[in-house]
Amino acid sequence: MRTTGSGTVLAAGCVLWRRAPQVDDGIEICLVHRPRYDDWSHPKGKLKRDEDPLEGALREVLEETGHHGTPGPVLPTVHYLVDGRPKQVDYWAAEAASPGAFAAGSEVDRIVWLPPAAARGRLTEPRDRTLLDALMKALDRTH
């Protein structure tokens, strides 16, 4: 696990999306369900020692969703406390680059692909909705 000199836990993740012309906005967002917290969020995880944040984000996407992601724009960095300890999570947009094969595990037991509006409603934490909004804004500029 990687931390800063002040003890902040460093993590990284992606807002994973895929093209889906038959749905609102023409895309779907991948959300992961974490049974430990019984929540829906974007794939993310702690960085390994000396791991590049983008590499860590893409590793977490693959581990948690079974999909390879093609990185896109940088999204906002999120800061919050976990058990009283500060955590910093760097995020990127990432387009699903392959069909992928999800395998349930102890950290993530389900994934869903939803249109943006439905994903927004399913996300548990407001900070994750902010990331979805940032993705939509970034995609508007690049498509």
C-alpha positions as CSV (number, residue, x, y, z in Angstrom):
1,M,0.0,0.0,0.0
2,R,1.3,3.4,-0.9
3,T,1.0,6.4,1.4
4,T,2.2,10.0,1.4
5,G,4.7,11.3,4.0
6,S,1.7,12.5,6.1
7,G,0.0,9.1,6.0
8,T,-2.6,9.7,3.3
9,V,-3.5,6.4,1.6
10,L,-3.1,6.8,-2.1
11,A,-5.5,5.1,-4.5
12,A,-6.6,5.3,-8.1
13,G,-9.6,4.4,-10.2
14,C,-11.6,5.0,-13.4
15,V,-15.0,5.9,-14.5
16,L,-15.4,3.0,-16.9
17,W,-17.7,3.5,-19.9
18,R,-18.6,1.8,-23.2
19,R,-20.4,2.9,-26.3
20,A,-24.0,1.9,-26.5
21,P,-25.9,3.8,-29.2
22,Q,-29.3,2.3,-28.1
23,V,-29.3,4.0,-24.7
24,D,-29.4,7.6,-23.4
25,D,-26.3,9.6,-24.3
26,G,-25.0,6.6,-26.4
27,I,-22.9,5.2,-23.5
28,E,-23.2,3.0,-20.5
29,I,-21.3,3.3,-17.2
30,C,-19.8,0.3,-15.3
31,L,-20.5,0.3,-11.6
32,V,-19.1,-2.2,-9.1
33,H,-20.9,-3.5,-6.0
34,R,-18.7,-3.9,-2.9
35,P,-20.3,-6.3,-0.5
36,R,-18.1,-5.1,2.4
37,Y,-19.7,-1.7,2.3
38,D,-22.9,-2.8,0.4
39,D,-22.4,0.1,-2.0
40,W,-22.2,0.9,-5.7
41,S,-19.2,2.9,-6.9
42,H,-16.6,3.2,-9.7
43,P,-13.7,0.7,-9.8
44,K,-10.8,1.9,-7.7
45,G,-8.2,0.6,-5.2
46,K,-5.1,1.3,-3.2
47,L,-1.8,1.8,-5.1
48,K,1.0,-0.7,-4.6
49,R,4.3,0.6,-3.5
50,D,6.0,2.6,-6.3
51,E,3.0,2.0,-8.7
52,D,2.2,4.7,-11.2
53,P,-1.4,6.0,-10.4
54,L,-2.7,5.5,-14.0
55,E,-1.2,2.0,-14.1
56,G,-2.9,1.3,-10.7
57,A,-6.2,2.6,-11.9
58,L,-6.2,0.4,-15.0
59,R,-5.1,-2.6,-12.9
60,E,-8.0,-2.0,-10.5
61,V,-10.4,-1.7,-13.4
62,L,-9.2,-5.1,-14.8
63,E,-9.2,-6.8,-11.4
64,E,-12.7,-5.5,-10.4
65,T,-14.6,-5.6,-13.7
66,G,-12.7,-8.0,-16.0
67,H,-12.4,-5.3,-18.6
68,H,-9.3,-3.6,-20.0
69,G,-9.7,0.2,-20.1
70,T,-8.3,2.7,-22.6
71,P,-7.4,5.7,-20.5
72,G,-8.9,9.1,-21.4
73,P,-9.2,12.4,-19.7
74,V,-8.1,13.0,-16.1
75,L,-11.1,13.4,-13.8
76,P,-11.1,15.1,-10.4
77,T,-9.1,13.8,-7.5
78,V,-11.3,12.8,-4.5
79,H,-10.3,13.2,-0.9
80,Y,-12.1,11.6,2.0
81,L,-11.6,9.8,5.3
82,V,-11.7,6.0,5.8
83,D,-11.7,4.9,9.4
84,G,-10.3,8.3,10.4
85,R,-7.5,8.1,7.9
86,P,-7.2,10.4,4.9
87,K,-7.5,8.8,1.5
88,Q,-6.7,10.4,-1.9
89,V,-8.1,8.8,-5.1
90,D,-6.9,9.9,-8.5
91,Y,-9.4,9.2,-11.3
92,W,-9.4,8.9,-15.1
93,A,-12.1,8.3,-17.7
94,A,-11.5,4.9,-19.3
95,E,-13.3,3.4,-22.3
96,A,-13.8,-0.4,-22.1
97,A,-11.5,-1.7,-24.7
98,S,-12.6,-5.3,-24.8
99,P,-15.7,-7.4,-24.0
100,G,-14.2,-8.5,-20.8
101,A,-15.2,-11.3,-18.5
102,F,-16.3,-10.4,-15.0
103,A,-15.6,-12.8,-12.2
104,A,-17.2,-12.2,-8.8
105,G,-14.8,-12.0,-5.8
106,S,-14.7,-10.9,-2.2
107,E,-14.1,-7.3,-3.0
108,V,-16.6,-6.9,-5.9
109,D,-19.5,-9.4,-6.2
110,R,-21.4,-7.7,-9.0
111,I,-21.1,-5.2,-11.8
112,V,-23.7,-3.4,-13.8
113,W,-23.7,-1.4,-17.1
114,L,-26.2,1.4,-16.9
115,P,-27.1,4.5,-18.9
116,P,-25.6,7.7,-17.2
117,A,-28.9,8.8,-15.6
118,A,-29.5,5.3,-14.1
119,A,-25.9,5.0,-13.0
120,R,-26.2,8.4,-11.3
121,G,-29.2,7.2,-9.4
122,R,-27.5,3.9,-8.4
123,L,-24.2,5.4,-7.1
124,T,-24.1,5.4,-3.3
125,E,-21.7,8.3,-2.6
126,P,-22.3,11.9,-3.9
127,R,-18.6,12.1,-4.7
128,D,-19.1,9.3,-7.3
129,R,-21.9,11.3,-8.9
130,T,-19.5,14.2,-9.2
131,L,-17.1,12.0,-11.1
132,L,-19.8,10.8,-13.4
133,D,-20.7,14.4,-14.1
134,A,-17.1,15.2,-14.9
135,L,-16.9,12.2,-17.3
136,M,-20.0,13.4,-19.1
137,K,-18.5,16.9,-19.4
138,A,-15.2,15.5,-20.7
139,L,-16.9,13.3,-23.3
140,D,-19.0,16.2,-24.5
141,R,-15.7,18.0,-25.3
142,T,-14.1,15.0,-27.0
143,H,-17.0,13.5,-29.1
